Amino acid sequence: QVQLVESGGGLVQPGGSLRLSCAASGSMFSIIAMGWYRQAPGKERELVARINNGGTTTYADSVKGRFTISRDNAKNTVYLQMITLKPEDTAVYYCNLDNFDGSKRNTYWGQGTQVTVSS
């Protein structure tokens, strides 16, 4: 089992910045990728950014150029630096980890952290 603990959410004005962190603990096995998803009220959960074990990153078009995902492998922690935040970025942000335990692929989710962009 893997536990994911997110931190760094909060209230920020449009144009502001936030940095989210997600620390993973437990039986890591072979990590395939870690990432961030978000879910706004009344909408489906969507991918924000993802980084695989080789360091390749993927971003949603809506956040390209404004969000940066990074990972500290030694700490099993993934970060999401968000700048130039917009009201439409308001959502609950969830950390995600995919690993392979030798027999199957597993997906884990954090509890979510609220990001609110409002003046």
N, C-alpha and C positions, 0 to 999 in steps of 0.2 A: 504494500500500500504506500501511496505517496500523499503527503499533505502539502497543500499550497496556502501560503498566508500572504495576502496582499496588503499594501499600505500606500499612503500617499494621496488618496483622493481628497476631495473637498470642494469648496466654493471658490470660484475665481471669476474675475471680470473678463469680458471679451477682450481678446488680444493678450491675455495673460498666459502663464506657463504653469505646468505641474509636472511632477515626476512620480510615476508609479513604480513600486517595487513588488516583486513576488519571490518569496523564498520557498524553495522546495526542500522537503525533508522526507526521510523514510527510505524505502527500498527503491533506489533509482533504476537499477539494472541498466539497460542501454537506452539513453534518452534519444528520441528521434527528433523532437522539436519542442520548443516552448513558444507561447504566444499570448496575445491579448485579444479578447473579443469584447464586444459591448452590446448592451441591449437597452434601447430607449423604450419608454412607456408606449404600449400598443404596437411595438415593432418586434421583429424577430431578431434573435441574436446574430451578430455579424462579425466577421473577421476584421480586426483592426490591423494587426501586424503579427508576424511570425518569424522565428529564426530557427533554422535547423541545426543539426549537430555540426555541420560543416561551416556554419556561419552565414549561409545564404539567407537573405531576408526577403519577405514579401509584405507588401502594404496594400491596404484598401486605397483605391484611387482618391477617395475623399480626404485622406490624411497624408498623402505623399507630399514631401517637402516641409511638412509641419511636425510630424511625429518621427521619432527615431527609437527603434528597438535595439537593445544590446543585452549581452549576457555575460555573467561572470561564472565561468565553469567551476572554478574552485569553490565558490560559495553556493552553487546551484541556484543562482538568483538571476532573474530576468527583469529588465527595467524598460519603462516606456517614458521617454522624454517627450513631452507635448508642449509645443509653443504655438503662438498665434491662435489660441483656442477660440472657438466659435460657439454660439448658443446651440447649434446643431450637434456639437460634440457631447452635449449633456446626455448621460447614460450611466448605467451600472457597468463597470468594467470588470471583466472576469479573466483571471489568469488560467492558462491551459497548459498541460504537459502531456505529451504522447511518449510512451516508451514501449520497449519490447522486452518481455521478461524471459525470453528463451523459448516460449511456446506460443505466445500471442501478443498482439498489440493492445495496449491499455490507454485509456484517456482519462485524465483527472482534471477537475475544476476547483478553483478557489471559491471562496464564499462571496466574492464580489466587493467592489469598493465604488462608492458613488462619486461621480464627477459632475458638478453642476457649473455651467458657464452662464453667468447672468450678471447684469448690472444692477 
